[in-house]
């Protein structure tokens, strides 16, 4: 896994990675994910709401100087969102979409101090799971039992979004971090009169991580 992470950094950046400057680790946490959604063929007004998300990643960090570092990751996550709309009779309907992703974030980190850094980069992601659930009153109990459909025919398998984040070291090996991923990439396949006209996923991640110096 360490060699794979270093290979990703080397291929993407093309620098010589001195082993003495490499740090490896793991990070995990939760977050809030939203989907900006337009449904094809619908005139209803939708209200986007957040959905709990989860992430787990392994990473390799390479120091370029006392203040600059590159970091590459391999991450799995669940994101998505909820959209609420009302029928003509006033009844409330909620559609929840879950996206399972395999991502390879690449970032540049700037250490303001030894404990605090800011970072920014891009997250290429492969969308491996696309599930949709209707959570209206009529289907509440069936939803609990797993009443969901696969919408892979309406969603692209790849996305690329930018992000910004911060990291605060609380001990020599432990840190807290937060990131916001800007959903600018439209993952809707834009099928005529079905699926979505647009589908963009933004999400906030907060978590904890552990570093191991090689």
VOBA-1610 file (N, C-alpha, C; in pm, whole numbers, padded with zeros to 5 digits, always signed):
BEGIN
Unk+00082-00121+00000Unk+00000+00000+00000Unk+00086+00126+00000Unk+00197+00125+00079Unk+00285+00241+00082Unk+00344+00267-00057Unk+00389+00160-00123Unk+00449+00175-00255Unk+00346+00227-00355Unk+00222+00183-00342Unk+00117+00229-00433Unk+00091+00378-00415Unk+00085+00424-00290Unk+00063+00565-00264Unk+00177+00650-00319Unk+00301+00605-00298Unk+00415+00679-00350Unk+00417+00679-00502Unk+00375+00569-00562Unk+00369+00562-00708Unk+00267+00662-00762Unk+00153+00675-00693Unk+00052+00772-00735Unk+00108+00913-00733Unk+00177+00948-00623Unk+00239+01080-00614Unk+00342+01100-00725Unk+00422+01000-00749Unk+00529+01011-00849Unk+00471+01027-00990Unk+00369+00950-01022Unk+00311+00956-01155Unk+00239+01087-01179Unk+00170+01137-01076Unk+00091+01258-01092Unk+00176+01384-01089Unk+00283+01381-01013Unk+00363+01503-00994Unk+00497+01494-01065Unk+00553+01374-01075Unk+00679+01357-01146Unk+00800+01408-01071Unk+00805+01388-00937Unk+00918+01433-00858Unk+00988+01313-00798Unk+01111+01335-00754Unk+01187+01231-00687Unk+01147+01228-00540Unk+01092+01117-00494Unk+01039+01106-00359Unk+01143+01045-00266Unk+01212+01130-00194Unk+01310+01087-00095Unk+01241+01019+00021Unk+01279+00896+00052Unk+01210+00818+00155Unk+01216+00885+00291Unk+01323+00963+00318Unk+01336+01027+00448Unk+01233+01136+00470Unk+01170+01184+00362Unk+01072+01291+00374Unk+00928+01239+00367Unk+00908+01109+00372Unk+00775+01053+00355Unk+00710+01019+00489Unk+00581+01050+00498Unk+00501+01015+00614Unk+00376+00943+00564Unk+00340+00834+00630Unk+00222+00757+00593Unk+00120+00765+00706Unk-00005+00736+00674Unk-00106+00740+00779Unk-00243+00698+00731Unk-00338+00715+00820Unk-00478+00681+00795Unk-00565+00792+00852Unk-00674+00821+00784Unk-00769+00921+00832Unk-00910+00870+00810Unk-00999+00906+00902Unk-01138+00862+00892Unk-01228+00965+00959Unk-01356+00959+00929Unk-01448+01053+00991Unk-01585+01050+00925Unk-01664+01149+00960Unk-01799+01163+00908Unk-01814+01300+00843Unk-01931+01327+00789Unk-01952+01457+00728Unk-02098+01477+00689Unk-02119+01583+00614Unk-02252+01618+00565Unk-02243+01638+00415Unk-02326+01565+00343Unk-02323+01566+00197Unk-02455+01615+00141Unk-02448+01697+00037Unk-02569+01745-00030Unk-02559+01721-00181Unk-02674+01707-00244Unk-02683+01692-00389Unk-02767+01805-00446Unk-02708+01882-00536Unk-02786+01981-00609Unk-02846+01910-00730Unk-02978+01893-00727Unk-03043+01801-00819Unk-03154+01869-00898Unk-03159+01841-01027Unk-03273+01874-01112Unk-03319+01746-01178Unk-03445+01708-01153Unk-03499+01585-01210Unk-03554+01612-01350Unk-03522+01526-01443Unk-03568+01542-01581Unk-03720+01528-01588Unk-03783+01616-01665Unk-03926+01606-01688Unk-04012+01642-01569Unk-03956+01714-01468Unk-04033+01749-01350Unk-04036+01900-01333Unk-04155+01953-01298Unk-04171+02096-01273Unk-04178+02127-01124Unk-04160+02027-01040Unk-04169+02046-00895Unk-04047+02124-00844Unk-04067+02197-00733Unk-03958+02266-00667Unk-03898+02175-00561Unk-03770+02150-00571Unk-03703+02059-00480Unk-03621+02136-00378Unk-03622+02087-00254Unk-03541+02143-00147Unk-03433+02041-00112Unk-03307+02078-00133Unk-03196+01987-00105Unk-03161+01989+00043Unk-03146+01872+00101Unk-03110+01859+00241Unk-02987+01770+00255Unk-02918+01785+00366Unk-02795+01711+00388Unk-02819+01566+00426Unk-02716+01487+00407Unk-02717+01345+00438Unk-02584+01310+00505Unk-02589+01224+00607Unk-02468+01184+00676Unk-02376+01107+00581Unk-02247+01140+00586Unk-02149+01072+00501Unk-02038+01013+00587Unk-01960+00922+00527Unk-01851+00855+00597Unk-01733+00842+00503Unk-01611+00848+00559Unk-01492+00830+00475Unk-01382+00760+00552Unk-01299+00687+00478Unk-01182+00618+00532Unk-01073+00623+00426Unk-00951+00663+00465Unk-00846+00681+00366Unk-00710+00646+00424Unk-00621+00603+00336Unk-00478+00590+00368Unk-00406+00694+00282Unk-00296+00748+00335Unk-00229+00857+00264Unk-00078+00848+00277Unk-00012+00918+00185Unk+00133+00937+00189Unk+00160+01086+00171Unk+00240+01141+00262Unk+00276+01283+00255Unk+00426+01296+00228Unk+00459+01384+00135Unk+00600+01407+00101Unk+00632+01555+00124Unk+00726+01583+00215Unk+00764+01721+00246Unk+00855+01774+00135Unk+00818+01890+00081Unk+00900+01959-00018Unk+00993+02059+00048Unk+00947+02116+00161Unk+01025+02211+00239Unk+00966+02214+00379Unk+01010+02310+00460Unk+00956+02321+00596Unk+00809+02360+00595Unk+00765+02425+00488Unk+00628+02475+00483Unk+00539+02406+00380Unk+00598+02340+00281Unk+00519+02282+00173Unk+00530+02130+00172Unk+00418+02066+00136Unk+00416+01920+00125Unk+00314+01879+00020Unk+00336+01764-00040Unk+00238+01701-00128Unk+00179+01581-00057Unk+00050+01557-00080Unk-00014+01440-00018Unk-00105+01372-00119Unk-00094+01240-00127Unk-00182+01159-00209Unk-00255+01058-00122Unk-00376+01022-00161Unk-00458+00932-00080Unk-00529+00829-00167Unk-00570+00723-00103Unk-00668+00629-00158Unk-00781+00624-00057Unk-00901+00661-00100Unk-01012+00682-00006Unk-01138+00611-00053Unk-01214+00557+00042Unk-01349+00510+00015Unk-01445+00596+00096Unk-01562+00623+00040Unk-01657+00710+00108Unk-01799+00682+00062Unk-01893+00720+00146Unk-02034+00722+00109Unk-02082+00866+00119Unk-02140+00916+00011Unk-02194+01051+00009Unk-02336+01044-00047Unk-02388+01158-00090Unk-02522+01160-00146Unk-02599+01280-00097Unk-02730+01266-00087Unk-02813+01375-00042Unk-02959+01338-00040Unk-03040+01429+00014Unk-03185+01411+00019Unk-03252+01529-00049Unk-03358+01501-00122Unk-03434+01606-00188Unk-03582+01590-00154Unk-03640+01698-00105Unk-03780+01697-00064Unk-03864+01780-00160Unk-03980+01728-00197Unk-04073+01802-00280Unk-04216+01769-00237Unk-04310+01852-00283Unk-04450+01837-00243Unk-04537+01814-00366Unk-04630+01718-00354Unk-04725+01692-00461Unk-04830+01802-00466Unk-04914+01797-00570Unk-05019+01897-00585Unk-05116+01896-00468Unk-05134+01779-00404Unk-05225+01770-00291Unk-05158+01809-00159Unk-05031+01852-00165Unk-04962+01897-00045Unk-04885+01790+00029Unk-04891+01665-00018Unk-04819+01558+00051Unk-04669+01570+00026Unk-04593+01540+00131Unk-04447+01555+00128Unk-04380+01427+00082Unk-04282+01440-00006Unk-04204+01326-00054Unk-04055+01357-00041Unk-03979+01257-00002Unk-03834+01272+00012Unk-03764+01160-00063Unk-03670+01198-00146Unk-03589+01101-00219Unk-03445+01110-00168Unk-03390+00997-00123Unk-03253+00992-00071Unk-03166+00914-00168Unk-03053+00973-00204Unk-02959+00911-00296Unk-02827+00886-00223Unk-02775+00764-00235Unk-02647+00727-00175Unk-02546+00695-00284Unk-02429+00756-00274Unk-02321+00733-00370Unk-02202+00671-00297Unk-02156+00557-00344Unk-02035+00496-00290Unk-01918+00524-00383Unk-01809+00579-00329Unk-01700+00627-00414Unk-01564+00570-00373Unk-01480+00550-00473Unk-01338+00523-00454Unk-01264+00643-00512Unk-01188+00713-00428Unk-01126+00839-00468Unk-00975+00835-00451Unk-00909+00922-00528Unk-00763+00936-00519Unk-00731+01086-00505Unk-00752+01144-00387Unk-00725+01287-00368Unk-00576+01319-00380Unk-00547+01433-00440Unk-00410+01484-00450Unk-00412+01630-00407Unk-00322+01667-00315Unk-00328+01802-00259Unk-00190+01859-00234Unk-00187+01993-00227Unk-00071+02067-00183Unk-00101+02124-00045Unk-00011+02102+00051Unk-00030+02147+00188Unk+00070+02258+00221Unk+00019+02358+00293Unk+00106+02466+00341Unk+00100+02468+00493Unk+00214+02446+00556Unk+00223+02446+00702Unk+00244+02589+00752Unk+00139+02647+00808Unk+00151+02780+00867Unk+00238+02775+00993Unk+00220+02668+01070Unk+00304+02637+01185Unk+00330+02487+01182Unk+00405+02436+01278Unk+00428+02292+01283Unk+00300+02216+01315Unk+00204+02282+01379Unk+00080+02216+01419Unk-00036+02238+01321Unk-00033+02347+01246Unk-00150+02385+01166Unk-00112+02400+01019Unk-00194+02341+00932Unk-00171+02353+00788Unk-00303+02372+00715Unk-00294+02434+00598Unk-00408+02446+00507Unk-00373+02369+00380Unk-00475+02321+00311Unk-00449+02240+00192Unk-00556+02261+00087Unk-00522+02228-00032Unk-00616+02235-00143Unk-00573+02142-00254Unk-00670+02097-00332Unk-00635+02004-00439Unk-00757+01958-00516Unk-00744+01842-00577Unk-00852+01783-00656Unk-00880+01641-00608Unk-01004+01599-00629Unk-01044+01463-00592Unk-01105+01392-00714Unk-01027+01313-00785Unk-01085+01225-00887Unk-01154+01108-00816Unk-01277+01079-00854Unk-01354+00973-00786Unk-01421+00883-00888Unk-01421+00755-00856Unk-01498+00656-00932Unk-01621+00621-00850Unk-01738+00637-00911Unk-01864+00614-00841Unk-01902+00467-00859Unk-01893+00391-00750Unk-01912+00247-00755Unk-02054+00204-00717Unk-02124+00288-00641Unk-02260+00254-00596Unk-02351+00374-00614Unk-02471+00349-00667Unk-02569+00455-00688Unk-02707+00402-00651Unk-02752+00433-00531Unk-02880+00382-00483Unk-02974+00498-00452Unk-03102+00478-00484Unk-03205+00578-00459Unk-03318+00516-00379Unk-03367+00590-00279Unk-03476+00544-00194Unk-03583+00653-00185Unk-03709+00614-00198Unk-03821+00705-00174Unk-03863+00691-00029Unk-03859+00803+00043Unk-03889+00799+00186Unk-04015+00878+00218Unk-04120+00855+00140Unk-04248+00916+00174Unk-04320+00829+00275Unk-04431+00875+00323Unk-04501+00804+00430Unk-04543+00665+00388Unk-04584+00650+00261Unk-04634+00521+00217Unk-04525+00416+00213Unk-04400+00457+00193Unk-04291+00361+00175Unk-04193+00360+00291Unk-04232+00421+00403Unk-04136+00434+00513Unk-04087+00299+00562Unk-04179+00208+00592Unk-04138+00079+00648Unk-04067-00008+00544Unk-04111-00001+00418Unk-04043-00079+00316Unk-03902-00025+00291Unk-03882+00107+00309Unk-03749+00164+00296Unk-03657+00110+00402Unk-03708+00096+00524Unk-03628+00040+00632Unk-03584-00103+00600Unk-03665-00172+00522Unk-03634-00310+00488Unk-03550-00321+00360Unk-03508-00207+00309Unk-03417-00211+00194Unk-03484-00187+00060Unk-03597-00113+00056Unk-03665-00082-00069Unk-03590+00030-00141Unk-03497-00006-00227Unk-03417+00093-00298Unk-03391+00043-00440Unk-03355+00135-00528Unk-03329+00100-00667Unk-03190+00151-00707Unk-03130+00081-00801Unk-03000+00121-00854Unk-03022+00220-00969Unk-02957+00336-00961Unk-02975+00439-01064Unk-02845+00458-01144Unk-02770+00350-01160Unk-02642+00361-01230Unk-02658+00405-01375Unk-02773+00379-01435Unk-02795+00421-01573Unk-02814+00571-01586Unk-02837+00639-01473Unk-02859+00784-01474Unk-02740+00863-01421Unk-02637+00793-01373Unk-02523+00860-01308Unk-02393+00818-01374Unk-02305+00915-01398Unk-02174+00886-01455Unk-02088+00808-01354Unk-01986+00742-01404Unk-01901+00660-01317Unk-01779+00737-01268Unk-01761+00862-01311Unk-01642+00938-01273Unk-01679+01083-01245Unk-01610+01143-01147Unk-01625+01285-01122Unk-01490+01343-01079Unk-01476+01474-01093Unk-01352+01542-01057Unk-01388+01677-00996Unk-01362+01693-00866Unk-01398+01814-00795Unk-01280+01872-00718Unk-01276+02005-00699Unk-01173+02066-00616Unk-01214+02067-00469Unk-01117+02089-00381Unk-01148+02097-00238Unk-01047+02187-00167Unk-01088+02234-00049Unk-01003+02309+00043Unk-01015+02245+00181Unk-00908+02251+00260Unk-00914+02190+00392Unk-00814+02248+00489Unk-00828+02208+00614Unk-00735+02247+00720Unk-00700+02122+00801Unk-00584+02128+00866Unk-00540+02017+00950Unk-00471+02072+01074Unk-00504+02015+01189Unk-00444+02059+01316Unk-00389+01939+01390Unk-00261+01943+01418Unk-00195+01832+01487Unk-00213+01848+01637Unk-00267+01744+01702Unk-00289+01750+01846Unk-00185+01671+01924Unk-00106+01589+01855Unk+00008+01520+01915Unk+00105+01486+01802Unk+00213+01419+01833Unk+00313+01390+01731Unk+00257+01303+01619Unk+00162+01216+01650Unk+00109+01124+01550Unk-00040+01143+01519Unk-00108+01226+01594Unk-00253+01238+01581Unk-00292+01379+01535Unk-00391+01387+01447Unk-00437+01517+01400Unk-00588+01516+01375Unk-00645+01635+01374Unk-00784+01657+01335Unk-00784+01730+01201Unk-00883+01701+01118Unk-00888+01771+00990Unk-01031+01795+00945Unk-01044+01888+00851Unk-01174+01919+00791Unk-01151+01959+00646Unk-01243+01916+00559Unk-01235+01949+00417Unk-01374+01982+00364Unk-01375+02071+00265Unk-01500+02094+00192Unk-01475+02068+00044Unk-01553+01977-00011Unk-01540+01940-00152Unk-01649+02013-00230Unk-01609+02090-00329Unk-01702+02171-00409Unk-01755+02088-00525Unk-01885+02066-00526Unk-01947+01985-00631Unk-01972+02066-00757Unk-01871+02078-00841Unk-01886+02154-00965Unk-01902+02062-01086Unk-01870+01934-01068Unk-01876+01838-01179Unk-02014+01774-01184Unk-02079+01784-01299Unk-02213+01727-01317Unk-02202+01577-01348Unk-02256+01494-01258Unk-02247+01349-01277Unk-02373+01289-01338Unk-02469+01374-01378Unk-02590+01323-01443Unk-02559+01285-01588Unk-02617+01174-01633Unk-02599+01132-01772Unk-02690+01207-01868Unk-02785+01283-01813Unk-02874+01365-01894Unk-02953+01284-01996Unk-03016+01176-01948Unk-03105+01099-02035Unk-03230+01180-02065Unk-03280+01171-02185Unk-03397+01249-02223Unk-03521+01204-02147Unk-03585+01299-02080Unk-03712+01278-02010Unk-03704+01173-01900Unk-03585+01141-01851Unk-03573+01047-01740Unk-03444+01077-01665Unk-03435+01028-01542Unk-03314+01050-01465Unk-03303+01193-01417Unk-03188+01257-01443Unk-03160+01390-01392Unk-03113+01482-01504Unk-03155+01609-01495Unk-03098+01710-01583Unk-02959+01750-01534Unk-02941+01752-01401Unk-02810+01780-01343Unk-02802+01716-01205Unk-02680+01684-01163Unk-02658+01619-01034Unk-02516+01651-00989Unk-02504+01735-00885Unk-02373+01779-00837Unk-02365+01756-00687Unk-02254+01693-00645Unk-02237+01648-00507Unk-02130+01729-00434Unk-02173+01807-00335Unk-02081+01880-00247Unk-02087+01817-00109Unk-01975+01817-00037Unk-01979+01758+00097Unk-01866+01810+00185Unk-01896+01810+00315Unk-01801+01849+00419Unk-01755+01724+00491Unk-01624+01713+00513Unk-01567+01602+00589Unk-01495+01654+00713Unk-01519+01591+00826Unk-01444+01620+00949Unk-01400+01486+01007Unk-01280+01483+01064Unk-01234+01354+01114Unk-01104+01362+01190Unk-01048+01246+01212Unk-00924+01230+01287Unk-00830+01143+01206Unk-00701+01163+01224Unk-00604+01084+01151Unk-00482+01051+01234Unk-00405+00955+01185Unk-00285+00909+01255Unk-00171+00898+01154Unk-00054+00951+01190Unk+00062+00951+01101Unk+00170+00858+01153Unk+00238+00792+01058Unk+00350+00704+01091Unk+00466+00743+01001Unk+00573+00790+01060Unk+00690+00829+00982Unk+00767+00703+00942Unk+00809+00696+00815Unk+00882+00579+00767Unk+01021+00572+00829
//
